[in-house]
Amino acid sequence: MTTTHELGTRERIVRATSRLMQRRGYEATGLKQISQEARATLGSVYHFFPGGKAELAVAAVRHGDEEFAAFLREVLDEADDPAQAMIVCAERLAQGLSDSGWLDGCPITTTALESSGRAPDIQRAADEAFAHWRAVVAARLRRSGFAGDVAADLAHTVVNTLEGAEMSAQVSQSRTPLLVAGRHLARLIDSYR
């Protein structure tokens, strides 16, 4: 039987791994560092993740997926107009990135890029995360009256554009790439009405 303490420890380990991999990537994040950050013993890490770092990375990517999907749902539902929602979303991403000292970009990009072609389970979890985020955006667009195929195509463009803009904002340490992306995504969405 799993106790509340064990659930708390596992969650701390996953969250710490997600945060560390977001900032440093998979290769630069060690299990000892994870256990210290999570305030858990190394034995606890292996207890919950007997498959080691790769198994833990998959759980961390899934955590990042759920966290970002929840952010998307919340922000996209704040505005009645989906075009305006894109501007709000980009502004919130820019603010969060700036507030983190330009460290906390996409929760999975660094790990996804490092695992591509080398760690199929991690790569698959990252691919599923991107698909999940596109589904969240597409669902929001469909609720606003966009046809299914148009909503799906626009969702691809939204997620891809925000990902690229977020990376560019991190590198330049400027909110501008995200703010410009948000405005242009809004215009794109308006053009399909």
N, C-alpha and C positions, 0 to 999 in steps of 0.2 A: 504494500500500500504506500502511495506517495504522500508525504507529509507536506504541509504548507511551507515548512522551512526548505525542503528540497525544491519545491516549485519556485520559491523565491531565489534560491541559489542558481538554478538552471536559467531563470529569466535574467538574472544579473550577468551571468556568463554570456548569454546570447547578446544582450544589449551592449556589453563591453566590447565584444568581438565586432559587432556591427559598427560601433563608433570608431574603433581602432582601424578596422579595414576601410571605412569611409575615408579616413584621413591618411592612412599609410599603405593600404592595399593588402593583399593576401600574403605576399612573400615577406614583407617587412613586419608583419604582425606575428609575434611568437606566443606560444602557449603560456610561458611563464609570465609574460607581460599581460596576457589576458587574465590569468588567475589573479595577478596583483590588482589590476584595474577593477575586476569584479568582486574583489574582497572574498575570494574563494580559494581553497587549496587546489594545487595542481591535481591531486587525487580526485577532487570533485569534478574537475573538468573532464578527466578520463572516465569517471563514473557516468556522467551524463552523456558523454560523447566518446564511446569506446572506439569509434572509427577515427578518432584523432582530429587533427586540424581541418581536414577536408570536410568531414561530417559537420563540424562546428561552423565552418564557412557557409555551408548550404543553409544551416539554420539561421545564420546571421543575415544572409542575403534575403531569405524569406521574411525575416523580421523587418529589414529595410524596405522590402516590397510592401508589406502591410502598413508600415508607418507612412510611407509616401502616398500610398493609395488613400489612406484616411485623410491626409493633408489635401490631396486633390479633390476628394469628395466634398470636404468642408469648404474649400475655397471656391470651387466651381458652383456650389449651390448657394453661395452668398449673394451673387448677382442674378437678377432675373434674366438678363441678356447674356447669352453665352460668349458673345464677343467681348463684352465688358468683363466677364469672368476671366478671360485670358489675360487681360491687363492686370487685374487684381492678383492673379496667380503669379505672374512674372514679378510684380512688385513685392509680393510676399517672399518669393524665392530670393530676390535680390537683397531684401532686408535681412533675411535669415543668414545668407551667405556673408554679408557685410558684418553682421553682429558676431559671427563666429571667427572674425579675423581672416576671412576668405579660406577657411579650412574645411567647413562642412558642406561640401557640394552634394552631388547625388550619392545616396547611401550605397550604391552598388557598382558604379561605373568603374572605379579603379580595380576592384576585384574581378569584375566581368571581363575587362580587357586583359588582365593578367592570366585568367583561366582559359581564355579562348584557345581551343585546340590542345590544351594540356590537362585540363581538369573537367571532364565532361559533366559530372554531377553539378559542379558549381556553375558551369556555363549554362546548363539546362535551367537551373534555378534562376539565373539572371535573365534568361530568355523569357521564362514564365513571368517574371516581374514586369518586364517591359510590355508583354502582352496584357497583363493585368491592368497596367496603367492606361494602355490604349483603350481597353474595355471600359474603364471608368470615364474617360473623356468621351468616348463614343456614346455611352449611355446618357451622358449629360446632353450631348448634341441631339440625340434622338428624342429626348424629353422636350426639347425645344422645337421639334418639328422637322428635323433634318432626316432625309431618307437614310436607311440603314447603310447602303454602300457609300454614300457621301460622308456620313458620320464616321464610318470606319477609316476612310481615306484621310479625312481631316484629323482624326485622332492620331494616326501615324505621324502626320506632319507636326501636330502640336507636341507630341512627346519628343520626336527627333529634334525639333527646333529648340525646345526648352532645355534638353540635354546639352546640345551644342552651345547654347547661349550661357548656360550655367558654367560649363567648362571654360569658355572664353572669359566670363566674368571673374572666375577664380584666377586665371592666368594674369589677366590685366588688373586684377584687384579693383574692379570698377563695376558699378551696378548697370552701366550703360548697355552692355550686350543683352541683358535680360529685359530691360525696359524697352529697348528697341524691338526685341523679339515679341514681347507682349503686344505692343502696338500693331505690329505687322500681322500677327496671328489674328488679332481682332478684325483688321481690314479684310483678311482672307475669309474669315468666317462670315463677315457681312456680305462679301461678294457672292456667297452661295445662297443668299436669301431670295 
